[in-house]
Amino acid sequence: MTRGTAARVTVDLSGVWKYKVDRDCVGMKEKWYAASLDRSDWKDMKIPNNWYLTEVGDYDG
């Protein structure tokens, strides 16, 4: 690395991720981000994957 250049860091996010579609925009109010939240009813998505090829389709939210 030469002086004045930053090191590039990459993180592999492969694995199984939990998700839940928030069509009613309640996730922030209900604190879906809380570590203590029960996510047992959330769906799994194996990453890498293409979000648009799942049942979620073109959902944006």
C-alpha positions in Angstrom: 0.0 0.0 0.0 1.3 3.4 -0.9 1.2 6.4 1.3 -2.2 8.2 1.1 -4.2 5.2 0.1 -6.8 3.5 2.3 -6.9 -0.3 2.7 -10.0 -1.9 1.1 -11.9 -4.1 3.6 -14.4 -6.7 2.4 -16.8 -8.6 4.5 -18.4 -11.9 3.4 -22.1 -11.8 4.3 -22.9 -15.2 3.0 -25.1 -17.4 5.2 -28.8 -17.6 6.2 -30.4 -14.3 7.0 -33.8 -13.7 8.7 -36.2 -11.3 7.1 -39.8 -10.1 7.3 -41.5 -7.8 4.8 -42.7 -4.6 6.4 -45.6 -3.6 4.1 -47.4 -1.6 6.9 -44.2 0.3 7.9 -44.4 -0.8 11.6 -40.9 -2.2 11.9 -39.4 0.9 13.5 -42.3 1.5 15.8 -42.3 -2.1 17.0 -38.5 -2.1 17.2 -37.8 -5.0 14.9 -34.1 -4.1 15.3 -34.0 -5.0 19.0 -31.8 -7.9 19.8 -34.5 -9.4 22.1 -37.1 -9.5 19.4 -38.6 -13.0 18.7 -37.9 -13.6 15.0 -39.2 -17.2 15.0 -41.9 -16.3 12.5 -39.5 -14.5 10.1 -38.4 -16.2 6.9 -34.9 -17.4 6.0 -33.0 -16.3 2.9 -29.8 -18.0 2.0 -27.2 -15.4 0.9 -25.9 -15.0 -1.8 -29.3 -14.8 -3.5 -31.3 -12.5 -5.7 -34.0 -10.9 -3.7 -36.1 -10.3 -6.9 -36.2 -14.0 -7.6 -37.9 -14.9 -4.3 -41.6 -14.5 -3.3 -40.7 -11.0 -2.2 -40.3 -9.9 -5.8 -39.9 -6.2 -6.4 -40.9 -5.2 -2.8 -39.1 -2.0 -1.8 -39.2 -1.1 1.8 
